[in-house]
Amino acid sequence: MPQAERYAWMSLIAWAAILFFLLTRFTAGVEVLGQSLGLTIVEQSAGRLLWTYVSLAVIAIIAESVIAGVLAVHAGNADIEKDERDLAIEARANLASYWFTAAALNVIVIQVLANAAYGGHTLPQLNLTSLTGVAFALLLVLTLGEIVKRIALIWNYRAA
């Protein structure tokens, strides 16, 4: 298994944990590992939302740095070596992440406009009129975009 694929697997696990952290900070429902996790968004103050955003960024930076450091020590050099194939696979994964993020943001825009135009429907809705709903939707899209990138990296390494 190439070094870059190992990095993608470890990073996928880290981003799944970050997604769990995000969901436990914004939603309520079922108790999982002492945290509430569900489909109901809990309204929060702007200060708490900012704290959650900064926490997510710090956790992501620390996790990615630790993964890169562990793999560099394991490989015995200071950097993960990449050849042309690795760069092409990374470019394809970045493209998959971009298209996922663009599609998800378009779904959010359409959902907001459809709710404004046809508010009386019974379909599931995400409340994007509140600050908490908007912050949750955007952070969820960003986190899932990173997960899609890692899955695309692993998929392309397996296919190559």
N, C-alpha and C positions, 0 to 999 in steps of 0.2 A: 504494500500500500504506500503510495507516494506521501511525502511529508505534507503536501498541500491538502491531500484528502483527509489525512489525520486531523489537520487543523480544522477542516470543514466539519468533521464529525464532532469534535470537541466544542466547536463554536455553536453548532446546532443545539447541543445539549445546554450550553450556556444561555442561548436565546430562548429556548423553551422554558428555562427557569425564569428568565426575565419576563416572558409572557405570563407565567404563573403569578409573578410579583405584581404585574400590571393589573391582572384580573382581580387579584385579592385586594388591591387598593381601590378599585373602582366599582366592584360589584358585590352583591349580597345574595345569599341563598344557602347553599350547602356548606357545612363545615368540612374543610380539607386541611389536615395538618395544623389545626388550630386557627386557620384563616377562613373567612367567609368567601365563598366562591359561587357565583351564580349568574343569572341573566338580568338581574335588576340593578340598574345603575344607581348608586347612592350619591345624592347631592353633597358637594363638599365646598368649602371656602376656597377662594382664589389662592390663599397662602398655602393651604394643604395641597392644592393641585400643583403649585410651583414646586413645593418640596418633593412631591412624587415625581415630577418631571426631572428635577435635578438628581434625585436618587437613582432613577432609571439610567440617566446618562453616566453617572459615576459607576454604577454597577456594571454597565456595559464596557466602559473603559478598563476597569479593573479586570473583569473576566477575560476580555480579549488580550490584555497585556500578560496576564498570568498564563494563558494558553500559549501565546507566542513564546514566552520565556521558557516554559516547560519543554516545548517542542525544540527550541533552540538548544537547550542544555542536553536534551536527549540525543539530538543530532550531532552535537559537538561543535557547532558553529553559531555565529551570532545572527544569522538570518535564514529564513526558509528559502531555499533555492528554487527558482522557477525557470522552466525552459519555455519554448514557444508554445508547446501544447498546453502547459499550465496557464499561460497568458490568454490563449484562445478560449479555454474552458472558463476562466474567470470572466472574460468579456461576455460569453454567452449567459453566464449566471447573472451578471449585472443587467443584461438586457431582460432576462426573465423577471428580475426584481423590479426593474423599471416599469415593465408592462403590467405587472400585478399592482404596483402602487398607483399607476395611472388609472387602471380599471377600477380599483377600489375607491379612489377619490371621485371618479365619475359616478359611481353608484351612490356615494354619499350626497353628491350634488343633486342627482336625480331624485333621491329619496326626500331631500329637503324641499325641492320644488314640487314634487308630487304631493307631499303632505300639505303644502301651502295651497295647492290648487284643489286637491280632493281629500280634505281632512277627515271626512266622515267614514272612511273605510275601516274594515276589521282586520286588515293584514298586520303582521308584527311591525312595530315602529321603534326606531331609535330616536329618543328625544334630543334633537340637535338644536333646540331653542335655548337650552341652558349651557352655561359655561362648562359644566362637568361633562355633559354629553358631547360637546365639540372636542374638548381635550381628550376624552376617552377615545372617540372615533379616530382622531388624528394619531394619537400615540399607538393605538391598536394597528392602524395601517402601517406605520413606520416599523413596528416590531414584527408584524407578519411579513413585511417586505424583506427584512433581514433573514427571517426563517426561510422564505421562498428562495432567497439567494443561496443559502447554505444547502438546501435540498437540491437546487439546480446544480450546484458544484458537485455534490455527491453523485447525482444522477449522471452527469457528464463524465465524471471519472470512471464510473462503472461501465458506461457505454463505450468509452475510448479503449 
